[in-house]
Amino acid sequence: MTSSTDNDELKVNAKVVAKDDLPGVPAGTPGRVTLKNGFRWTRYRVEFDNGVGIGSLDRAQLVPRKEYEAQQQAAG
């Protein structure tokens, strides 16, 4: 897994959406960041609304919920 080079780190309790399909979590599933961990590679634990919790997620695998909703509206 490659580390994200973005400096837009997520905060604990941030509302997010899965960008891609993850084990047990289809792309587009909303969730909430419950843990932020790491120094060189920041990774996240997210509890998704479908009841699945996944740890060690890279920032590139998550989209802030507001950003995702704006993308969906723009796509029509």
Backbone torsions as a table, in degrees:
resi	resn	phi	psi	omega
1	MET	NA	131.5	179.5
2	THR	-86.8	149.7	179.7
3	SER	-86.9	149.9	-179.5
4	SER	-76.3	140.5	177.3
5	THR	-100.1	0.0	179.4
6	ASP	-71.6	145.3	175.7
7	ASN	-99.3	18.1	179.7
8	ASP	-98.1	65.7	-178.1
9	GLU	-65.6	149.3	178.4
10	LEU	-91.0	150.8	177.3
11	LYS	-97.2	158.1	173.6
12	VAL	-60.2	139.6	-176.7
13	ASN	78.6	3.3	176.4
14	ALA	-64.7	139.8	176.1
15	LYS	-85.6	126.5	-175.9
16	VAL	-133.4	172.0	175.8
17	VAL	-133.8	141.5	176.1
18	ALA	-67.3	123.7	-178.5
19	LYS	-73.6	-40.1	-177.8
20	ASP	-125.6	168.5	173.9
21	ASP	-63.6	133.7	176.4
22	LEU	-122.6	163.7	179.4
23	PRO	-56.5	112.2	179.2
24	GLY	81.2	1.9	-176.7
25	VAL	-134.0	108.7	177.1
26	PRO	-70.0	152.3	175.5
27	ALA	-55.6	139.6	179.6
28	GLY	93.5	-2.7	179.4
29	THR	-76.9	126.1	178.1
30	PRO	-75.9	158.1	177.6
31	GLY	-165.4	-173.4	-178.1
32	ARG	-136.1	135.1	177.5
33	VAL	-69.6	125.4	179.4
34	THR	-110.2	-14.3	-180.0
35	LEU	-154.7	136.9	174.2
36	LYS	-120.3	130.4	-171.5
37	ASN	-144.7	148.1	171.5
38	GLY	114.8	158.5	177.4
39	PHE	-111.9	-65.4	-179.6
40	ARG	-76.0	-35.6	178.8
41	TRP	-126.6	107.6	178.1
42	THR	-78.8	128.1	179.1
43	ARG	-129.1	161.5	-171.5
44	TYR	-130.7	149.4	167.4
45	ARG	-108.0	131.2	-178.1
46	VAL	-126.8	132.9	171.6
47	GLU	-98.2	113.6	-177.2
48	PHE	-87.5	156.8	-176.3
49	ASP	-65.2	-16.9	178.0
50	ASN	-86.7	8.1	176.2
51	GLY	92.8	-2.4	-179.7
52	VAL	-94.2	134.5	175.0
53	GLY	-114.2	132.7	-179.0
54	ILE	-131.7	134.4	177.1
55	GLY	-105.6	173.8	179.0
56	SER	57.3	39.9	176.0
57	LEU	-90.1	135.3	177.4
58	ASP	-80.5	154.0	179.2
59	ARG	-57.5	-33.9	-179.2
60	ALA	-64.5	-16.9	179.9
61	GLN	-90.3	-3.9	-174.6
62	LEU	-126.3	146.1	176.8
63	VAL	-125.9	133.0	173.8
64	PRO	-56.7	139.3	-173.2
65	ARG	-57.4	-42.2	-180.0
66	LYS	-63.3	-40.2	178.3
67	GLU	-64.5	-41.7	179.0
68	TYR	-62.8	-45.3	-180.0
69	GLU	-63.1	-38.9	177.8
70	ALA	-65.0	-39.1	177.8
71	GLN	-64.8	-38.9	-179.6
72	GLN	-67.5	-39.6	178.7
73	GLN	-67.8	-39.3	180.0
74	ALA	-66.8	-33.0	-179.6
75	ALA	-73.4	-20.3	175.3
76	GLY	86.5	NA	NA
